[in-house]
Amino acid sequence: MSKSSKGIYKIPCQKGYYLFKLESLLATIDKTKYTIAKELPTEYKVINRYAHGDLERFDAKVIARICDHCNCKMSDIIEYYPN
């Protein structure tokens, strides 16, 4: 795992990599992981996993809740880039 200075985490997967950008998104809308967890409601540890890319699988309902609440697209939170 590598973190850029903008709160974006690059996670290798298969032959490509994922970018997890939730921290960066939250900074632009002036929210914290803690406040978003309380407002959704979703456990903080779940939000933290989506922020840092510490996931085994994606939960479509969690992603939809985050997108609806933050008024964003999935690609604003998670992107996959093949090599």
Helices and strands as residue ranges (DSSP letters): E 2-3, E 9-13, E 16-20, H 22-28, H 33-39, H 44-52, H 60-70, G 74-76, E 78-81
